[in-house]
Amino acid sequence: MLKAINTKLLIAILAALAVIGGLLVRQNGIRKEQAAAAARTAAVLEQQQRQAAAEQKYREDEAKKVDQIKRSRNNMPDKQGKTWKTYIP
């Protein structure tokens, strides 16, 4: 009788250890999945930051080009030379 109780107790302890081990393995897998998800999120955020910086640089370059074009097309009389001053009707 005592031997049967000891065997049942041993089986119950082994089952409990198996359940605890399974939970630890599952938690480890969940942690790995969370770490991978965090890494993917960080990569996406970094890519978005690079794209935003590139877009801002592009906008600044375009604004400089527009400003340069405006300055080159400025037709103020003092920029035209002497033609308007020496004109004799």
CORLINSUL-V123325 format. One record per pair of residues at least 24 apart in sequence whose ideal C-beta (glycine too) atoms are under 10 Angstrom apart, sorted by the first residue. I is the first residue (numbers start at 0). GAP is how many residues later the second one is. D is the distance in whole Angstrom. If there is no record, write none. Layout:
{{I:GAP:D} {I:GAP:D}}
//
This chain:
none
//
